[in-house]
């Protein structure tokens, strides 16, 4: 049970976004004096070693999933450029773990698989898979990894795997990523990007993920696991939570090497909802781009026809309308507003002086454009009260300017309610 006194809450609560689950509240976990890089520095002299920059370790723990992370981590301070990130050891226990993982992967692969490894390092794991099922195609992505391959079905690329570029062209059946996520600033976003790509391409893909697990380190009070390069430290719970938040279906989660490693298989089945939302966004964006030309042409046509035009409103939505469609002060000098506070100020960006709406009574115009469609009804009533009767009122609807009184749109007053006749 929670045995902390209530008065400790103020120092306990930290606002920091969890890399595994996206939760925003964490608590202090381990503060150390600043330390140099622990694995990536490879100093070549005593002086260089002693002079390495000290980096801030501010490990906090997500209160929702138990993930441990360095809130002060800066990816730019971890130089993966030229120095290898040497991982674990070649001991017997580790080999057993790798053999087991290979078997689990093989059991999930089709006869002629396309396999991608993200962060292949020295390439040995992917080479092992390629040897075990030579009919497949194997591609490693690692900006700092091995480059040369001695097998025709195995390719190492010194580049990052980007879901939007590589997913459509490579179309992997399986993606392997081992001991990579704990180095990323945002591992959840990385898996979500794979999940979204699968959704968009309607493609089922299996992903194998493996990271160090700090369950035992926390239980045993170990501190040596928490150094700068491992900014993101998974517990079994935070690993599972990340996978669930990714939109993938969890197939299997297990531990290796006496519980020091947690791994899992997920199936990216392509959550249709995400593809549908993205498709809707594309339709909206495409429509808005087309509208830009259509409405610009309509505005120019008003100028060409010699119409006197006023824009109602000089700030907010009306200003946004003028900015988007290039309603410049030269062609459209007249902007009115019934809000006295706005009168005698100027439209941001385009510079028209804002006049009071009553100006239109003494200086009638042919056309009033009302950018805030949903207020058009009230504004038209207000104009009528003030004795302003423009020939045409235009509003923007579905990518063009339409005639408020004659066109079909949802902003006209509802018909007066008529009670149904009694039967
Ligand atoms: Zn979390």
Boltz pocket constraint, residues with backbone or C-beta under 6 A from the ligand:
constraints:
  - pocket:
      binder: B
      contacts: [[A, 18], [A, 19], [A, 20], [A, 21], [A, 22], [A, 23], [A, 62], [A, 63], [A, 64], [A, 65], [A, 66], [A, 67], [A, 238]]
      max_distance: 6.0
